Amino acid sequence: MKTICEMFEDFRLLSPQGKEAIQQYCLYILEKAADELLQALRNQHGDGSLYAPQEANIQIQRLICHVVISNLHRSRSCMFHGSNDLFSDILAHCDRFSDANNRGDAILTTSQATPIRFTFSTEYILYLFFVATECHSLAVRSKAIDALRRCCRREKFWDSFHAASVAEWLLHEEEKKRKHQRQESKDLPGNRLVLSSLQLFQEDDVLLAFRRPGWARVEVEDVQGLKEYWIHIGEAVFGGPPPKSTPRSPTNRRLCLTLSNPIWPAAAKTMGQMCMFGEIRTLMDLP
């Protein structure tokens, strides 16, 4: 992965032909490395089998890197156009992984002498959030949002319900924008909204340190520029209306998590930053 990231350092400056050549070579390296890793893991077992959640986790990371590499030549607003099948595959492997996620506590606290063969990913929420915010298919994004609400997972200072609420809000805002453009008979290219940054805040007077953040500050980019919104994510409500935004900053708040552009899983994010900014920036900032 380090070799692939290094190849994208000057990607922005290349000609279209040069970019395509780099993309094709990196995809070849990615697929070859993934196949070799899976085979090496199978060779560790006498029957050649592989622990299913472990394989699913590797396949998820492979597919995410594949879809990112394939789209790095596009503008941010048009990125991932025509990649719905890859996003569907990512979601299918996430479903395979979710069973182990739900049984995680039982597996990790087992008293059996058998060593634990699988380290649970700390990016499962980001896997689903990536699909829920970047895919161009509304149906696939809705499935990813439902999966976030079902998995009941917490990672660092956010949980799957936070991610589902923000993704659902973004989807709702895009639909409002499309409806407005249809009414005005406009057909603007790249009319999807791009989530550029996400910050979660706790209420400052909350006594319990583990209290869920109640507010999200998001920066969203479209063809007209960058806009900031405050979203009250509150308590998780399955099947309820999407959260609403407010133009004003809430008072008495404490920052607890920042996710910066692009909000992707780590390996894909590193490649994206190299292409967009020419450097690797902080992956996740905690106050």
C-alpha positions as CSV (number, residue, x, y, z in Angstrom):
1,M,0.0,0.0,0.0
2,K,2.9,2.4,0.7
3,T,4.2,1.8,-2.9
4,I,0.8,2.6,-4.3
5,C,0.4,5.8,-2.2
6,E,3.9,7.0,-3.3
7,M,2.9,6.7,-6.9
8,F,0.1,9.2,-6.5
9,E,2.4,12.0,-5.1
10,D,2.5,13.9,-8.4
11,F,-0.7,12.5,-9.8
12,R,-2.4,15.9,-10.2
13,L,0.3,17.1,-12.6
14,L,0.1,14.2,-15.0
15,S,-1.6,14.1,-18.4
16,P,-4.9,12.1,-18.7
17,Q,-2.9,9.3,-20.4
18,G,-0.3,9.4,-17.6
19,K,-3.0,9.2,-14.9
20,E,-4.7,6.2,-16.6
21,A,-1.4,4.4,-16.8
22,I,-0.7,5.0,-13.1
23,Q,-4.2,3.9,-12.2
24,Q,-4.0,0.6,-14.2
25,Y,-0.6,-0.3,-12.7
26,C,-1.8,0.5,-9.1
27,L,-4.9,-1.6,-9.6
28,Y,-2.7,-4.5,-10.8
29,I,-0.5,-4.2,-7.7
30,L,-3.6,-4.0,-5.4
31,E,-5.2,-7.1,-6.9
32,K,-2.0,-9.1,-6.8
33,A,-1.2,-8.1,-3.2
34,A,-4.7,-9.0,-2.1
35,D,-4.6,-12.4,-3.8
36,E,-1.2,-13.2,-2.3
37,L,-2.4,-12.1,1.2
38,L,-5.5,-14.3,1.0
39,Q,-3.5,-17.3,-0.2
40,A,-0.9,-16.9,2.5
41,L,-3.7,-16.9,5.1
42,R,-5.2,-20.0,3.6
43,N,-1.9,-21.7,3.7
44,Q,-1.8,-21.3,7.5
45,H,-4.6,-23.8,7.8
46,G,-4.4,-27.5,6.8
47,D,-7.7,-27.5,4.9
48,G,-6.9,-24.3,3.0
49,S,-10.0,-22.6,4.5
50,L,-10.1,-19.0,5.6
51,Y,-12.0,-17.5,8.6
52,A,-15.0,-15.9,6.8
53,P,-15.0,-12.5,8.6
54,Q,-11.3,-12.1,8.0
55,E,-11.7,-12.7,4.3
56,A,-14.6,-10.3,4.2
57,N,-12.6,-7.6,5.9
58,I,-9.7,-8.0,3.4
59,Q,-12.2,-7.9,0.5
60,I,-13.9,-4.8,1.8
61,Q,-10.5,-3.0,2.0
62,R,-9.5,-4.2,-1.5
63,L,-12.8,-3.0,-3.0
64,I,-12.7,0.4,-1.4
65,C,-9.1,0.9,-2.6
66,H,-10.2,-0.3,-6.1
67,V,-13.1,2.1,-6.4
68,V,-11.0,5.0,-5.2
69,I,-8.0,4.3,-7.5
70,S,-10.4,3.9,-10.4
71,N,-11.9,7.4,-9.8
72,L,-9.0,9.5,-8.8
73,H,-8.9,11.2,-12.2
74,R,-12.4,12.6,-11.7
75,S,-13.4,15.9,-10.1
76,R,-14.6,15.5,-6.5
77,S,-18.2,16.2,-7.3
78,C,-18.3,13.6,-10.1
79,M,-16.1,11.0,-8.4
80,F,-17.5,7.4,-8.2
81,H,-20.0,8.0,-11.1
82,G,-20.7,4.6,-12.7
83,S,-19.2,2.6,-9.7
84,N,-22.5,1.4,-8.2
85,D,-21.7,-2.3,-8.7
86,L,-18.4,-1.9,-6.7
87,F,-20.3,-0.2,-3.9
88,S,-22.9,-3.0,-3.9
89,D,-20.0,-5.5,-3.5
90,I,-18.6,-3.6,-0.6
91,L,-22.0,-3.6,1.1
92,A,-22.3,-7.4,0.5
93,H,-19.0,-8.1,2.2
94,C,-20.0,-5.7,5.1
95,D,-23.0,-7.9,5.6
96,R,-20.8,-11.0,5.8
97,F,-18.6,-9.2,8.4
98,S,-21.5,-7.9,10.5
99,D,-22.3,-11.3,12.0
100,A,-18.8,-11.4,13.6
101,N,-19.2,-7.8,14.7
102,N,-22.4,-8.6,16.5
103,R,-20.8,-11.6,18.2
104,G,-17.5,-9.7,19.0
105,D,-17.8,-9.6,22.8
106,A,-18.5,-13.4,23.0
107,I,-15.6,-14.2,20.8
108,L,-13.1,-11.9,22.5
109,T,-14.0,-13.1,26.0
110,T,-13.9,-16.8,25.2
111,S,-12.1,-19.0,27.8
112,Q,-11.0,-21.5,25.2
113,A,-7.3,-21.9,24.5
114,T,-7.7,-21.4,20.8
115,P,-6.0,-18.2,19.8
116,I,-8.1,-15.4,18.3
117,R,-7.5,-15.5,14.6
118,F,-9.2,-12.2,13.7
119,T,-8.6,-8.7,14.9
120,F,-11.8,-6.7,14.6
121,S,-11.5,-3.7,12.4
122,T,-11.8,-0.3,13.9
123,E,-13.1,1.1,10.6
124,Y,-16.3,-0.8,10.1
125,I,-18.4,2.3,10.6
126,L,-16.3,4.1,8.0
127,Y,-16.7,1.3,5.6
128,L,-20.5,1.7,5.6
129,F,-20.4,5.4,5.9
130,F,-18.2,5.5,2.8
131,V,-20.9,3.7,0.8
132,A,-23.7,5.7,2.4
133,T,-22.2,9.1,1.4
134,E,-20.2,8.5,-1.8
135,C,-22.2,6.0,-3.9
136,H,-24.4,7.6,-6.6
137,S,-27.1,5.0,-6.3
138,L,-29.8,6.1,-3.8
139,A,-30.9,2.5,-3.2
140,V,-27.4,1.4,-2.3
141,R,-26.9,4.4,0.0
142,S,-30.2,3.7,1.7
143,K,-29.1,0.1,2.3
144,A,-25.8,1.3,3.8
145,I,-27.7,3.6,6.2
146,D,-30.0,0.8,7.3
147,A,-26.9,-1.4,7.9
148,L,-25.4,1.4,10.1
149,R,-28.5,1.5,12.2
150,R,-28.6,-2.3,12.6
151,C,-25.0,-2.9,13.5
152,C,-25.0,-1.0,16.8
153,R,-21.3,-0.4,16.8
154,R,-19.2,2.2,18.6
155,E,-15.7,3.3,17.5
156,K,-13.7,6.0,19.3
157,F,-16.0,9.0,19.9
158,W,-18.8,8.1,17.4
159,D,-21.1,5.2,16.8
160,S,-23.0,3.8,13.8
161,F,-26.1,5.8,14.7
162,H,-24.1,9.0,14.4
163,A,-22.9,7.9,11.0
164,A,-26.4,6.9,9.9
165,S,-27.9,10.2,11.0
166,V,-25.3,12.3,9.1
167,A,-25.6,10.1,6.0
168,E,-29.4,10.3,6.0
169,W,-29.3,14.0,6.4
170,L,-26.9,14.3,3.4
171,L,-29.2,12.1,1.3
172,H,-32.2,14.2,2.3
173,E,-30.4,17.4,1.3
174,E,-29.4,16.0,-2.1
175,E,-33.0,15.0,-2.8
176,K,-34.2,18.5,-1.9
177,K,-31.7,20.0,-4.2
178,R,-32.7,17.6,-7.1
179,K,-36.3,18.5,-6.6
180,H,-35.5,22.2,-6.7
181,Q,-33.5,21.8,-9.9
182,R,-36.4,19.8,-11.5
183,Q,-38.8,22.6,-10.7
184,E,-36.5,25.2,-12.4
185,S,-35.7,22.8,-15.3
186,K,-32.0,22.8,-14.5
187,D,-29.7,20.0,-15.2
188,L,-26.4,20.9,-13.5
189,P,-23.4,18.5,-13.8
190,G,-22.0,17.1,-10.6
191,N,-25.1,18.1,-8.6
192,R,-24.4,15.7,-5.7
193,L,-23.3,17.0,-2.4
194,V,-19.8,16.2,-1.1
195,L,-19.1,15.9,2.6
196,S,-15.8,17.7,3.2
197,S,-15.6,17.6,7.0
198,L,-17.4,16.3,10.0
199,Q,-17.1,17.3,13.7
200,L,-19.1,15.9,16.6
201,F,-19.8,17.8,19.7
202,Q,-21.1,16.9,23.2
203,E,-23.0,19.3,25.3
204,D,-20.5,21.1,27.6
205,D,-22.7,20.6,30.8
206,V,-23.0,16.9,30.3
207,L,-21.7,15.2,33.5
208,L,-21.2,11.7,32.0
209,A,-18.1,11.4,29.8
210,F,-19.6,8.6,27.8
211,R,-22.7,10.6,26.8
212,R,-23.3,10.4,23.1
213,P,-22.5,13.6,21.1
214,G,-25.7,15.4,20.2
215,W,-24.5,17.8,17.5
216,A,-22.6,17.5,14.2
217,R,-21.0,20.3,12.3
218,V,-20.6,19.4,8.7
219,E,-19.0,21.2,5.7
220,V,-20.7,20.3,2.4
221,E,-19.4,21.2,-1.1
222,D,-21.3,21.4,-4.4
223,V,-20.8,23.3,-7.6
224,Q,-21.7,26.6,-5.9
225,G,-19.1,26.3,-3.2
226,L,-18.7,25.2,0.5
227,K,-21.4,25.5,3.1
228,E,-21.5,24.8,6.8
229,Y,-24.4,23.2,8.7
230,W,-25.1,22.2,12.3
231,I,-27.1,19.0,12.6
232,H,-28.9,17.9,15.8
233,I,-28.3,14.2,15.8
234,G,-29.7,13.6,19.3
235,E,-30.9,10.1,20.2
236,A,-31.0,7.4,17.6
237,V,-34.5,6.7,16.2
238,F,-34.8,3.9,13.7
239,G,-37.2,4.7,10.9
240,G,-37.8,8.3,12.1
241,P,-37.5,11.5,10.0
242,P,-34.0,12.6,9.0
243,P,-32.2,15.0,11.3
244,K,-32.6,18.7,10.6
245,S,-29.9,21.4,10.3
246,T,-29.8,24.8,11.9
247,P,-27.9,27.9,10.6
248,R,-26.7,28.8,14.1
249,S,-24.0,27.2,16.2
250,P,-25.4,25.6,19.4
251,T,-24.1,26.9,22.7
252,N,-22.3,25.0,25.5
253,R,-20.7,22.4,23.2
254,R,-17.4,20.4,23.4
255,L,-15.6,19.1,20.4
256,C,-15.0,15.3,20.6
257,L,-14.2,14.1,17.1
258,T,-13.1,15.6,13.8
259,L,-13.0,13.7,10.4
260,S,-11.4,15.7,7.6
261,N,-11.5,15.6,3.8
262,P,-11.9,13.1,2.4
263,I,-13.9,11.1,4.9
264,W,-12.8,7.7,3.8
265,P,-11.2,4.6,5.4
266,A,-7.5,5.1,6.1
267,A,-5.8,3.4,3.1
268,A,-8.2,5.0,0.6
269,K,-8.0,8.4,2.4
270,T,-4.2,8.4,2.1
271,M,-4.4,8.0,-1.6
272,G,-7.1,10.6,-1.9
273,Q,-5.0,13.1,0.1
274,M,-2.0,12.5,-2.1
275,C,-4.0,13.2,-5.2
276,M,-6.0,16.2,-3.9
277,F,-3.4,17.9,-1.8
278,G,0.0,16.4,-2.8
279,E,0.6,15.4,0.9
280,I,-0.7,13.1,3.6
281,R,-2.6,14.9,6.4
282,T,-3.9,13.8,9.8
283,L,-6.4,10.9,9.3
284,M,-8.4,11.5,12.5
285,D,-8.1,14.4,15.0
286,L,-9.1,14.0,18.6
287,P,-9.1,17.0,20.9
